[in-house]
């Protein structure tokens, strides 16, 4: 049931962002999430698609550079898949970023990115990022941004 409601929400968001029918949309499954961290590796807010092995090795090295023991670079079949990286830049602990869903609308690949801001005050900085694997596409990517306050902060 959760997957169906997320797909419906994703479809609603795509229609709300410009009208018109949605060709396909799907939530990103947990198994597609390759890496997530809030350690300094990429300091800037960034949205990129990686479609080749050379770029992937560079992106992986940058993304994991804040990890004291970086994991080995995951193998990606770029004939079949591509990588999406979303980085939030400098934020406060508890803040996070993720790719919620990926879909096709008209001729664009729609990537819905959700940034959640926590209400706790901390004196340190974090640099949230997430890397996900999705099906290969040569379509132009349209990044759809959603920003929200953490649920426990509302009220």
Phi, psi and omega in degrees: 000319181302316180299320180293319180291324176294320178295319178296318178297316178300317178297318177298315181298319181294317179294320181294337183271010178166005178073175177088160182285153176262127179288307175207153174204142180211139174297150177283119180287154181304324182294343179273351180279113187273320185199141177215135180205168170232014176278151180295113173224309175241114187276343184260160169288129188210143173226116179219154172249135180248123185240008181211158185296319182298310179298320180302315181296323178291315180297316180298316179299317178295313184296325184261005184295339177275353181277126181298333176227078185302136177291158177296154180295122178297145178279131180236133175272095184286355170284337184244325189235170169217170183245140172245130176241131174235128178233139187267346187081194183289128179220187177261152176307139183098337176287152180208165179223146176202157172273116181279313184203161180228134181205170179248130174225126187056239180254005184261150169270116182267126177240114181267119183249129179246126174249125181249126181256126179274157183263356180287145178260126179231161181258008178244168180246151173230165182227076185297140173208157176219144176237128178232154176258137176217170180297145181299139177207138174261007180294156172293137182264133173245113180274120180255117186265135174232126179239134180216163175266140180307145185304320183288352179271342181277134175130000000 
